[in-house]
Structures are given as structure tokens and as C-alpha cells.
Amino acid sequence: MRISVLSETDPNEGRVAATPETVKKLKGLGADVVVQKGAGIRSGILDADYEAAGATIEGTASKIAAKSDVILAVRRPTVAQIDGANVGAAVISIMDPYGNEAELAKIAGTKTSAFAMELMPRITRAQVMDVLSSQANLAGYRAVIDASAEYGRAFPMMMTAAGTVPAARVFIMGVGVAGLQAIATARRLGAIVTATDVRPATKEQVESLGAKFIAVEDDEFKQAETSGGYAKEMSKEYQAKQAELVASHIAKQDVVITTALIPGRPAPKLVTKAMVESMKPGSVLIDLAVERGGNVELAKAGEVVIHNGVKIVGHLNVAGRLAASASALYAKNLIAFLETLIDKEKKTLAINWDDELVKATGLTRDGAVVHDQFKGGSS
Ligand code: NAD
């Protein structure tokens, strides 16, 4: 069984899909591990480190996938990158399938089986494979660090002989995994933290972290959670009431971090231009949803926009800004999933298409797109 680890082609991607630690585990599963030259360098891992763990380094991009049974990557590979893989090989990465059905159809054409790690069900068995959580946790932390770097003042209250520096007021919008970590991090830095979400369950979580919960708590709010634990898209009426409350609150904030997402939908717009204009110059907005359309009206993907002295930060791939940590966790998520796809006695790939993890994440099989949500693009 040959397992290949691709080098990422996106210039904004510093993560890598395997670490020396996971290479050792893959070797333990009886695999030959081939790592593309330089794949780990932006995560602080040298080719020599992979070799010491038992991997072979392949320098020719066109050869890396050849005769592979498993291909591991961070982002969805191109067809050229997986060219030559065995029929039925498992290609595992963050596939970003929504709106990319045509790309999925091309991958299907290679007769490999593509798996989207971000579609992993959030059940107990799959917690160790949950890339959304492992990466969002780091993004939430990094968002606060980025905000503190952009903010020209201190976060904690400081009482000095020369006078008192007030504590920063930090408002977190969206209290999922990233938002919870942002609250915890901002609290650790001494900020006064408030947070909002449309899911009622988050109120207690916010308060348990020592922050204050801000939301319109009407009947719609009380039912605003899907059985999967995700947010529902709220009615126009609710959004208007929430916007009014948020507008008066935002004007008093120094830092706003937005993390609100709805699976498979564009990010909800939560911060309008008028709200940005109500903030004091020197305030900072971090939009963690910028890649999915953004929560902040003026945010631009990959840019720091300054509007009336307010900085609106739209960094891409925020987890990747902590590439070494993000890679270490992502690689562990991958290997935990891969272990379920391998027959450990025969040391071969043995995908059980009836397994709920496989059903939830499997996008392509035998030349077709097989996932119910994305079948429209099958070739
Ligand atoms: P997410 O990234 O999909 O969204 C981030 C947050 O934005 C969510 O809390 C969502 O409710 C919120 N949001 C959406 N629209 C909003 C709006 N208009 N205004 C304010 N907030 C809005 O969320 P996530 O981090 O993936 O977490 C989603 C849920 O899954 C949470 O309940 C989380 O605890 C749960 N979860 C479960 C497991 C598990 O059981 N293994 C693992 C991780 C997360």
C-alpha cells in the first residue's frame, strides 16, 4: 500500500497533511509513505525529518501520485496532482465541495474515491477526525492574536504610576468552536468580552467562560438550532431585530471578531457599513468568515481594509497562520480517519461504503460523484 503526501500548491497554504509522527504511524499500518519534496517546509518540517520517520521523498510532481492507494492533502488536489493513482485510490483532503461540483466531476473522472474531511459527522466516534473543530479552534485563537497586533492599545486594564489604561472591549459574533476559543483567548488577555449567537445553547457556554451574552431571545431564537447542532438561517424579521441590538452594542466595542457560518450557505452579513462607521477610529474588526462571503460588509478576502480609521481584517486561512500547530492536528485527524479505511491484517485499503463516516464524507466513486448533496456534477 502506497500513501502519498502532496505539497500544497496554493501560496496561502502553509499546512501539510502529514507530520513525522503520523508518517511513523502510517508506516506502522504497513504502508510505503512518499512525501512530496518540500511539502512540510512551511510548517517547519524538513524533508530529512520525514525521511527519518521512514518516508521517501519524491521531487517530481507528476510522479508523486503514481501507483498510490491513498493520497493525502490539505486542499482539494487538481486532477494533474492525482494523475496515475490506482483506480479506487482514496484521495483525502478538505475538498471545499459547495459550489465546486464541476471540480468534483473532474476528480470523479480519475476513478479515485475522494473524501471531504470537512463533511465528517459530528458524532462521538469521529471527534478525533473533526478537522472543522481542530482548525477552527486555532483560527479562533489566532483571530484574537491578530486583533491584538492590529489594535494600538493594550487588552488588559493596566494601572500604572503614569495613569490607567482601560481594558479593551471585545465582542465575538458566532459562538461555535472558533468563537469559544476567541472568547477564552480574549479573556486570558484581560479584555472585557461579550458574545452573540443565534443558537440558544451558546448562552450558557459564553457565560461559563466569563463573558456576557448579547442576543434577542425571542421564540424564534429559542428554536434556532438544527438537530445536527448547527445554526439555522434566521428570518428577515429576526435578523433586523438582532441587527438593531448589535448596532447599539458594536458602537461601544474596540474589537469585534466575527465567526458566523451556516453550513452550505453564504455567511450571514452581521456588521453593516453603518455599524463600522459607528465604531471609534483605532477599533479592529476580524472577519473569520471572509472566505465564505464575510460577516462584515466592508471586509475583503486577503486584505486589511481601513475605513474611517477602523481596521477590517480579512486574512485568508487563519488556521494556516499557525501552520505548524494546524498541520499537527490536521495530520492526526487524517490518520484517525484513514485507519478506518484500512484492513490492518491484510495491510490494504478496504473502504466500507456502508460505514456512516464513509457515506458522509465520500464524494466520488467508480467515476461518478456519489454524494447526495453534490451529485449534480457527476460525469
Ligand atoms: P460554524 O462554524 O458552523 O458557525 C459558527 C457559529 O456561528 C455557530 O455557533 C453558529 O450558530 C453561529 N451563527 C450562525 N449564524 C449566525 C448569526 N446570524 N448570528 C450569530 N451567530 C451565528 O459552527 P461550529 O464551530 O462548526 O459549531 C457548530 C456546532 O457544532 C456547535 O454546537 C458546536 O458545539 C458543535 N460541535 C460538535 C462537535 C461534536 O460533537 N463532535 C464538534 C464540534 C462542534
Boltz pocket constraint, residues with backbone or C-beta under 6 A from the ligand:
constraints:
  - pocket:
      binder: B
      contacts: [[A, 121], [A, 122], [A, 123], [A, 124], [A, 126], [A, 127], [A, 130], [A, 132], [A, 133], [A, 136], [A, 173], [A, 174], [A, 175], [A, 176], [A, 177], [A, 178], [A, 179], [A, 196], [A, 197], [A, 198], [A, 199], [A, 202], [A, 228], [A, 229], [A, 230], [A, 231], [A, 232], [A, 234], [A, 259], [A, 260], [A, 261], [A, 262], [A, 263], [A, 268], [A, 270]]
      max_distance: 6.0
